[in-house]
Amino acid sequence: QVQLVESGGGLVQPGGSLRLSCAVSGSLFRIMALGWYRQAPGEQREFIARITRDDTESYADSVKGRFTISRDGAMNWLFLQMNSLKPEDTAVYYCNAMAQPFMTDYWGQGTQVTVSS
């Protein structure tokens, strides 16, 4: 089992920055990748960024060049640095872990990010 708890969301003006954190606990040795997803009202949950155990990073085109994913070496913490935020970035942001066996998905409870003037 893997437990995930997000923090760091809030209200920010367009062009501003936020840093999301995700505390990871449980069977860390089973985790193959950590990632961030988001879900806006009335929309499906969408992939934002992922970092694998060997530090391979991938990003959605919509955030490439503005968002940066990172983690600590032990995979206890996952971060998302969000710069140049836009109103369309407004959503609930979720932390995700993909773990063995079977590449099972684990989710946090989400943290709200609102970009508005």
MIDREN-155071 format. One record per residue (C-alpha): x, y, z. Coordinates in steps of 0.2 Angstrom, whole numbers, plus 2048, in hexadecimal, padded with zeros to 3 digits. Each point is the difference from the previous one (the first is absolute). Example, Ala and Ser with C-alpha at 12.3 -4.5 7.8 and 13.67 -1.06 7.14 Angstrom:
residues 2
83E7EA827;8068117FD;
***
This chain:
residues 117
800800800;8058127FD;7F980F808;8018127F8;7FC811808;8008107F5;803811807;8048117F9;7F18057F6;7F8811801;7FA8107F7;80D8087F5;7FF80E7F3;8047FD7ED;8127FF7FD;8047FB812;8087F0807;7FB7F280C;80A7F1806;7F67F0804;8067F380B;7FB7EE803;8057F680F;8037ED7FB;7FF7F280C;7FE7ED801;8087F47F4;80C80C7F8;80B7F27F9;7F17FB7F5;7FE8117F8;8068017EE;7FA8127FC;7F880F808;7F680C7F7;7F380F801;7EF8017F8;7F380D800;7ED8017FE;7F680F7FC;7ED802803;7F77F67F3;8107F97F9;8097EF800;80F7FE80B;80F8047F5;8137FB801;80C80F804;8117F8804;8097F1805;8117FB807;8067EE800;80B7F780D;80F8037F3;7FB813800;7F98007EE;7F480F7FF;7F18027F5;7F380E7FE;7F08047F8;80280D7F2;7F580C809;80C80280E;8117FD7F8;80C80E803;7F680780F;7FE7F180C;80F7F6807;7FE7F0809;80D7FA80D;8017F380E;80C7FC80E;80C7F27FE;7F67F480C;7EF8047F7;7F9806811;7FC8117F7;7F98057F0;8008137FA;7F880A7F2;8078117FD;7F380A7F6;8058107F8;7F880C7F4;7EF7FA806;7F18037F5;7ED800804;7FE7EF7F7;80C7F880C;7F280180D;7FC7EF806;8027F380E;8117F97FF;8037EE805;8107F7804;8027EE7F8;80B7F1803;8027F17F5;8057F180A;8047EE7FE;7F97F47FE;7F58037F1;8048137FF;7F280480C;7FB812801;7FF809811;7F9811802;80080E80D;7F180A805;80480F7F5;804812803;7F780F7F8;80980C7F5;7F78107FA;80880C7F4;7F6810800;802813802;
***
